[in-house]
Amino acid sequence: MTTSPIGDGTRAVRAGLPEPVKNEPTLPGPVFASHFHLPGEVEGPYTYARDTNPTWTLLERAIGELEAPGEDGVETVVFASGMAAVSAVLLSQVQAGDTVVLPDDGYQALPLVAAQLEAYGVRVRTAPTAGDAQLDVLDGARLLWLETPSNPGLDVCDIRRLAEAAHAAGALVAVDNTLATPLGQRPLELGADFAVASGTKGLTGHGDLLLGYVSCRDAELTARVRQWRKIVGAIPGPMEAWLAHRSLATLQLRTHRQWANALAVAEALHGRPEVSGLRYPGLPGDPAHKTAALQMRGHGSVVSFTLSDRAHADRFLRALTLVEDATSFGGVRSTAERRGRWGGDAVAEGFIRFSAGAEDTEDLVADVLRALDATEPAGGVSEPE
């Protein structure tokens, strides 16, 4: 890597690549091995594949460069899934008697994590993301968990403000950066101790692998996370790690198109009489926009809105031709779903989570508007919210 300042696109293309060697590939293929030659004493970086793998090393280096460009000492640990990464931070940093503060409007698996923490004797407090409400329940906490923008409601909190307050109170801070990606937001630069994400989503962007990661600049904290990965064996396969690294090269190209598409879809939905509760942090009138503009470099690919009822939402989803009905987000192909079908989010039956892909903007907007026009609510047009 060059030491002169470079842009995000150049960084994404070059991140984590080894020094060039004549007649060898620029990105070595995945290393499929459960063990390595190890005569004599145990030494060297690669001994057994539950601990380390050369393919992980390159990917971890690459993600670290994206989460904290130009900063020495930041380490990244990759996992088999986003939830493996989430669990590793929470379960490696707290113990019975500690208090953890979680958002009450975050990813729907967080209540499952909260229940497990409580079963281990950890106290859990929750508060909404919006309005930095978690500040009110920080007293005595060991760890503050932020998810911003929140999924699926797209509320935003002030990471720097919350991190400063948490550190003053003696708490660690972890930020779920899945929706923003490292190009849209860098929690470590804003004061967080951990940047955590599901690489399944926007980071790798093709809907073909599961991955998670944790980035941290504190060696002792990182060692606990890495030890947890070893204990539970939540390791990514070499092929998944290699595919993820390969996909990073197009991260800027993908995210910039997705962000532009998400904003265009949100603008097209704004003012539509059948649409209520429209949320996208990139809209100037969105409740989260002011805070998002201070800490985000891109506002993500996800738009949320509500149609009149479940039947209306289902008709809308069936009428789309360029958008897949699927439960992930951040991919190159646009997806949407009626989020209430899972039962884990506090949303209306007609709530839609829409993830803009990398299609031509005009095509995507036209498909959304055509589907809306074709599926008016059964009782007629509702009043805008």
C-alpha positions as a printed NumPy array, in Angstrom:
array([[  0.   ,   0.   ,   0.   ],
       [  1.218,   3.498,  -0.778],
       [  1.743,   5.8  ,   2.201],
       [  0.393,   8.872,   0.387],
       [ -3.282,   9.796,   0.893],
       [ -5.615,   7.703,  -1.236],
       [ -9.346,   7.637,  -1.817],
       [-11.851,   5.044,  -0.688],
       [-12.084,   3.442,  -4.115],
       [ -8.334,   2.929,  -4.357],
       [ -8.229,   1.675,  -0.786],
       [-11.029,  -0.828,  -1.384],
       [ -9.307,  -2.181,  -4.495],
       [ -5.92 ,  -2.538,  -2.786],
       [ -6.861,  -3.347,   0.818],
       [ -5.166,  -6.353,   2.355],
       [ -3.211,  -7.43 ,  -0.709],
       [  0.176,  -9.032,  -0.009],
       [  3.408,  -7.649,  -1.395],
       [  3.683,  -8.615,  -5.074],
       [  5.721, -11.697,  -5.894],
       [  6.646, -12.518,  -9.467],
       [  4.419, -15.187, -11.051],
       [  2.053, -15.329,  -8.07 ],
       [ -1.54 , -14.027,  -8.053],
       [ -2.245, -10.56 ,  -6.703],
       [ -4.859, -12.06 ,  -4.368],
       [ -3.823, -15.616,  -3.418],
       [ -6.54 , -18.234,  -3.542],
       [ -8.196, -19.66 ,  -0.423],
       [ -6.049, -21.867,   1.77 ],
       [ -7.921, -25.1  ,   2.495],
       [ -6.12 , -26.683,   5.415],
       [ -7.039, -27.914,   8.868],
       [ -3.406, -28.207,   9.956],
       [  0.014, -26.969,   8.865],
       [  3.533, -28.421,   8.952],
       [  4.691, -27.901,  12.533],
       [  7.926, -29.714,  13.416],
       [  9.511, -29.095,  16.811],
       [  8.258, -26.301,  19.072],
       [  4.985, -24.491,  18.383],
       [  5.885, -21.223,  16.684],
       [  4.889, -19.143,  13.7  ],
       [  1.54 , -17.68 ,  12.633],
       [ -0.201, -20.799,  11.294],
       [ -0.559, -23.922,  13.385],
       [ -4.152, -25.125,  13.391],
       [ -7.052, -23.796,  11.3  ],
       [ -9.42 , -23.055,  14.159],
       [ -6.893, -20.441,  15.317],
       [ -5.539, -18.842,  12.14 ],
       [ -5.613, -19.156,   8.379],
       [ -3.652, -17.165,   5.767],
       [ -6.868, -16.305,   3.907],
       [ -8.356, -14.793,   7.081],
       [ -5.169, -12.805,   7.646],
       [ -5.467, -10.97 ,   4.34 ],
       [ -9.187, -10.306,   4.789],
       [ -8.739,  -9.088,   8.368],
       [ -5.999,  -6.747,   7.24 ],
       [ -8.206,  -5.428,   4.449],
       [-11.214,  -4.745,   6.686],
       [ -8.968,  -3.032,   9.229],
       [ -7.673,  -0.711,   6.517],
       [-11.249,   0.199,   5.58 ],
       [-12.502,   0.696,   9.149],
       [ -9.506,   2.791,  10.235],
       [ -7.509,   4.051,   7.239],
       [ -3.903,   4.907,   7.984],
       [ -4.181,   3.935,  11.655],
       [ -1.673,   1.491,  13.107],
       [ -2.699,  -0.954,  15.787],
       [ -6.265,  -1.652,  14.662],
       [ -6.929,  -5.392,  14.569],
       [ -9.83 ,  -7.202,  12.956],
       [-11.215, -10.639,  13.779],
       [-13.482, -12.332,  11.221],
       [-16.311, -14.701,  12.095],
       [-18.68 , -17.162,  10.477],
       [-21.599, -14.701,  10.639],
       [-22.599, -11.29 ,  11.878],
       [-24.293, -12.759,  14.929],
       [-21.128, -14.672,  15.77 ],
       [-19.282, -11.345,  15.801],
       [-22.001,  -9.666,  17.9  ],
       [-22.005, -12.52 ,  20.403],
       [-18.215, -12.552,  20.609],
       [-18.029,  -8.917,  21.711],
       [-20.853,  -9.126,  24.215],
       [-19.894, -12.469,  25.73 ],
       [-16.145, -11.881,  25.829],
       [-16.275,  -8.469,  27.508],
       [-18.866,  -8.908,  30.275],
       [-19.472, -11.305,  33.15 ],
       [-22.117, -12.056,  35.743],
       [-23.057,  -8.937,  37.662],
       [-22.145,  -6.538,  34.829],
       [-24.68 ,  -4.328,  33.073],
       [-25.075,  -4.039,  29.303],
       [-27.09 ,  -1.336,  27.533],
       [-28.724,  -2.379,  24.248],
       [-31.012,  -0.564,  21.815],
       [-34.634,  -1.687,  22.052],
       [-35.161,  -1.082,  18.321],
       [-32.18 ,  -2.919,  16.862],
       [-31.774,  -6.117,  14.887],
       [-34.399,  -8.657,  15.855],
       [-31.875, -11.188,  17.177],
       [-30.704,  -8.783,  19.894],
       [-33.529,  -9.814,  22.28 ],
       [-32.27 , -13.393,  21.975],
       [-28.794, -12.202,  22.936],
       [-30.271, -10.185,  25.801],
       [-32.057, -13.26 ,  27.142],
       [-28.836, -15.257,  27.023],
       [-26.911, -12.512,  28.803],
       [-29.531, -12.438,  31.545],
       [-29.317, -16.216,  31.863],
       [-25.587, -15.743,  32.543],
       [-26.308, -13.208,  35.279],
       [-25.71 , -10.05 ,  33.233],
       [-28.16 ,  -7.186,  33.723],
       [-29.582,  -5.755,  30.487],
       [-31.073,  -2.305,  30.037],
       [-32.608,  -1.051,  26.795],
       [-33.582,   2.304,  25.32 ],
       [-34.426,   3.596,  21.826],
       [-31.761,   4.672,  19.347],
       [-33.38 ,   8.02 ,  18.498],
       [-32.614,  11.033,  20.636],
       [-29.53 ,   9.368,  22.155],
       [-31.94 ,   7.854,  24.684],
       [-29.399,   5.247,  25.782],
       [-27.614,   8.04 ,  27.651],
       [-30.342,   7.864,  30.282],
       [-29.569,   4.25 ,  31.233],
       [-25.754,   4.291,  31.165],
       [-25.122,   4.517,  34.892],
       [-22.961,   1.628,  36.05 ],
       [-22.844,  -0.096,  32.659],
       [-19.896,  -2.188,  31.534],
       [-20.748,  -2.022,  27.827],
       [-22.92 ,   0.173,  25.609],
       [-24.124,  -1.352,  22.342],
       [-25.2  ,   1.031,  19.563],
       [-26.848,   0.21 ,  16.258],
       [-26.924,   3.238,  14.007],
       [-28.715,   3.505,  11.666],
       [-31.016,   1.054,  13.391],
       [-32.469,  -1.904,  11.529],
       [-35.196,  -1.698,  10.344],
       [-36.413,   1.677,  11.686],
       [-33.412,   3.727,  10.46 ],
       [-33.06 ,   5.894,  13.535],
       [-29.621,   7.392,  14.192],
       [-27.772,   8.277,  17.387],
       [-24.732,  10.495,  17.947],
       [-21.863,   8.005,  18.268],
       [-19.29 ,  10.534,  19.454],
       [-21.571,  11.966,  22.137],
       [-22.579,   8.555,  23.426],
       [-19.006,   7.228,  23.343],
       [-17.703,  10.167,  25.345],
       [-20.453,   9.757,  27.948],
       [-19.942,   5.996,  28.144],
       [-16.185,   6.259,  28.564],
       [-16.646,   8.901,  31.256],
       [-18.891,   6.404,  33.036],
       [-16.353,   3.588,  32.64 ],
       [-18.19 ,   1.679,  29.878],
       [-16.939,   0.189,  26.64 ],
       [-18.722,   1.098,  23.394],
       [-19.52 ,  -1.19 ,  20.456],
       [-21.233,  -0.01 ,  17.283],
       [-23.032,  -2.265,  14.83 ],
       [-21.876,  -0.752,  11.532],
       [-23.626,  -3.239,   9.245],
       [-26.009,  -0.889,   7.498],
       [-23.518,   1.936,   6.921],
       [-20.432,  -0.147,   5.966],
       [-16.934,   1.26 ,   6.64 ],
       [-17.293,   3.611,   3.677],
       [-20.446,   5.164,   5.093],
       [-19.373,   5.46 ,   8.726],
       [-16.265,   4.722,  10.798],
       [-17.189,   4.112,  14.453],
       [-13.596,   3.833,  15.66 ],
       [-12.895,   7.352,  14.397],
       [-15.971,   8.528,  16.305],
       [-14.744,   7.097,  19.605],
       [-16.116,   3.555,  19.712],
       [-14.026,   0.718,  21.092],
       [-15.446,  -1.856,  18.681],
       [-16.792,  -1.638,  15.138],
       [-18.889,  -4.747,  14.521],
       [-20.756,  -5.808,  11.408],
       [-22.356,  -8.534,   9.415],
       [-20.195,  -8.793,   6.313],
       [-23.033, -10.803,   4.793],
       [-24.747,  -7.528,   3.854],
       [-23.284,  -4.444,   2.195],
       [-19.627,  -5.18 ,   2.844],
       [-19.551,  -8.16 ,   0.467],
       [-22.76 ,  -7.249,  -1.333],
       [-23.548, -10.276,  -3.487],
       [-25.838, -12.349,  -1.275],
       [-23.63 , -15.424,  -1.564],
       [-21.893, -15.809,   1.807],
       [-22.205, -15.378,   5.581],
       [-19.532, -13.404,   7.418],
       [-19.024, -11.185,  10.448],
       [-16.17 ,  -9.154,  11.873],
       [-14.993,  -7.108,  14.829],
       [-12.444,  -4.29 ,  14.521],
       [-10.751,  -2.845,  17.604],
       [ -7.649,  -0.784,  18.355],
       [ -7.088,  -2.161,  21.878],
       [ -4.909,  -5.285,  21.797],
       [ -6.206,  -6.664,  25.107],
       [ -9.864,  -6.267,  24.141],
       [ -9.165,  -7.814,  20.74 ],
       [ -7.403, -10.768,  22.342],
       [-10.555, -11.533,  24.331],
       [-12.627, -11.467,  21.146],
       [-10.173, -13.733,  19.35 ],
       [-10.086, -16.124,  22.305],
       [-13.889, -16.304,  22.229],
       [-13.761, -17.221,  18.537],
       [-11.362, -20.023,  19.364],
       [-13.491, -21.316,  22.232],
       [-16.754, -21.487,  20.284],
       [-15.203, -22.241,  16.886],
       [-17.234, -19.543,  15.092],
       [-14.778, -19.346,  12.212],
       [-15.42 , -18.516,   8.552],
       [-14.579, -21.004,   5.843],
       [-11.571, -20.151,   3.673],
       [-13.746, -19.908,   0.559],
       [-16.113, -17.456,   2.229],
       [-13.172, -15.368,   3.443],
       [-11.622, -15.318,  -0.029],
       [-14.927, -14.399,  -1.686],
       [-15.381, -11.601,   0.837],
       [-11.925, -10.19 ,   0.127],
       [-12.507, -10.385,  -3.607],
       [-15.801,  -8.535,  -3.19 ],
       [-14.196,  -5.644,  -1.307],
       [-12.637,  -4.409,  -4.553],
       [-16.032,  -3.171,  -5.745],
       [-17.206,  -1.821,  -2.384],
       [-17.041,   1.843,  -3.338],
       [-18.611,   1.252,  -6.753],
       [-21.459,  -0.733,  -5.203],
       [-22.174,   1.463,  -2.214],
       [-22.138,   4.747,  -4.117],
       [-24.668,   3.434,  -6.641],
       [-26.781,   1.87 ,  -3.877],
       [-26.803,   5.078,  -1.839],
       [-27.818,   7.09 ,  -4.885],
       [-30.558,   4.593,  -5.694],
       [-31.851,   4.563,  -2.12 ],
       [-32.08 ,   8.355,  -2.081],
       [-33.835,   8.37 ,  -5.468],
       [-36.37 ,   5.773,  -4.284],
       [-36.973,   7.711,  -1.061],
       [-37.481,  10.944,  -2.997],
       [-39.905,   9.197,  -5.35 ],
       [-41.886,   7.796,  -2.403],
       [-42.027,  11.137,  -0.614],
       [-45.496,  12.621,  -0.965],
       [-47.093,   9.467,  -2.336],
       [-50.508,   9.362,  -0.619],
       [-50.446,   5.591,  -0.044],
       [-47.053,   5.741,   1.69 ],
       [-46.648,   6.645,   5.364],
       [-43.748,   6.527,   7.818],
       [-41.111,   7.034,   5.111],
       [-37.58 ,   6.881,   6.545],
       [-34.191,   7.412,   4.929],
       [-31.411,   9.285,   6.771],
       [-30.308,  10.903,   3.51 ],
       [-33.596,  12.792,   3.091],
       [-33.186,  16.367,   4.394],
       [-36.553,  16.14 ,   6.152],
       [-35.864,  12.804,   7.866],
       [-35.741,  12.954,  11.692],
       [-32.28 ,  11.339,  11.615],
       [-30.785,  13.514,   8.882],
       [-29.114,  16.166,  11.038],
       [-27.213,  13.648,  13.16 ],
       [-26.48 ,  11.359,  10.224],
       [-24.984,  14.243,   8.251],
       [-22.513,  14.908,  11.076],
       [-21.088,  11.376,  11.277],
       [-21.992,   9.49 ,   8.09 ],
       [-20.248,   9.769,   4.745],
       [-23.075,   7.891,   3.031],
       [-26.561,   7.138,   4.296],
       [-26.876,   3.481,   3.356],
       [-28.925,   1.453,   0.922],
       [-32.037,   0.854,   3.05 ],
       [-35.323,   2.759,   2.867],
       [-38.307,   1.935,   5.059],
       [-41.957,   2.868,   4.655],
       [-45.427,   1.611,   5.478],
       [-48.365,   0.749,   3.245],
       [-51.952,   0.58 ,   4.476],
       [-52.016,  -3.048,   5.594],
       [-50.54 ,  -6.504,   5.113],
       [-52.499,  -7.264,   1.954],
       [-51.467,  -3.975,   0.348],
       [-47.81 ,  -4.618,   1.149],
       [-47.982,  -8.142,  -0.249],
       [-49.579,  -6.911,  -3.478],
       [-46.889,  -4.265,  -3.838],
       [-44.084,  -6.808,  -3.382],
       [-45.644,  -9.17 ,  -5.933],
       [-45.959,  -6.344,  -8.465],
       [-42.237,  -5.495,  -8.391],
       [-40.216,  -6.952, -11.261],
       [-36.655,  -5.746, -10.538],
       [-36.786,  -6.249,  -6.771],
       [-36.468,  -9.615,  -5.045],
       [-38.624, -10.484,  -2.047],
       [-35.814, -11.476,   0.317],
       [-34.766, -10.821,   3.889],
       [-31.262,  -9.45 ,   3.513],
       [-30.016,  -6.011,   2.464],
       [-26.969,  -4.331,   0.978],
       [-26.762,  -6.493,  -2.148],
       [-26.233,  -5.521,  -5.771],
       [-29.761,  -6.737,  -6.552],
       [-32.52 ,  -4.732,  -4.9  ],
       [-34.571,  -6.549,  -2.289],
       [-37.674,  -5.727,  -0.267],
       [-39.814,  -7.5  ,   2.275],
       [-42.783,  -7.063,   4.543],
       [-40.785,  -7.064,   7.722],
       [-43.689,  -7.965,   9.99 ],
       [-43.792, -11.507,   8.616],
       [-40.949, -12.429,  10.979],
       [-42.707, -11.25 ,  14.105],
       [-39.555,  -9.93 ,  15.793],
       [-39.764,  -6.221,  14.99 ],
       [-42.154,  -3.64 ,  16.409],
       [-43.484,  -2.593,  13.013],
       [-46.885,  -2.314,  11.349],
       [-48.174,  -5.165,   9.198],
       [-47.685,  -3.049,   6.074],
       [-44.094,  -2.031,   6.938],
       [-41.64 ,  -2.486,   4.03 ],
       [-37.86 ,  -2.668,   4.359],
       [-36.441,  -1.819,   0.934],
       [-32.777,  -2.313,   0.053],
       [-31.628,  -0.506,  -3.077],
       [-29.25 ,  -2.422,  -5.304],
       [-26.986,  -1.356,  -8.147],
       [-29.546,  -1.294, -10.965],
       [-29.901,   1.793, -13.162],
       [-31.57 ,   4.412, -11.009],
       [-34.259,   5.261, -13.537],
       [-35.219,   1.605, -13.944],
       [-35.453,   0.985, -10.226],
       [-37.536,   4.084,  -9.474],
       [-39.855,   3.328, -12.386],
       [-40.388,  -0.23 , -11.129],
       [-41.253,   0.97 ,  -7.615],
       [-43.698,   3.61 ,  -8.843],
       [-45.304,   1.229, -11.305],
       [-45.819,  -1.344,  -8.529],
       [-47.391,   1.311,  -6.306],
       [-49.695,   2.465,  -9.098],
       [-50.775,  -1.119,  -9.716],
       [-51.6  ,  -1.883,  -6.077],
       [-53.744,   0.803,  -4.471],
       [-55.039,  -0.058,  -0.989],
       [-58.291,  -2.009,  -0.948],
       [-60.146,   0.816,   0.748],
       [-58.806,   3.55 ,  -1.52 ],
       [-55.884,   5.925,  -1.082],
       [-54.874,   6.627,   2.524],
       [-53.953,  10.034,   3.828],
       [-50.185,  10.737,   3.942],
       [-48.56 ,  10.752,   7.366]])
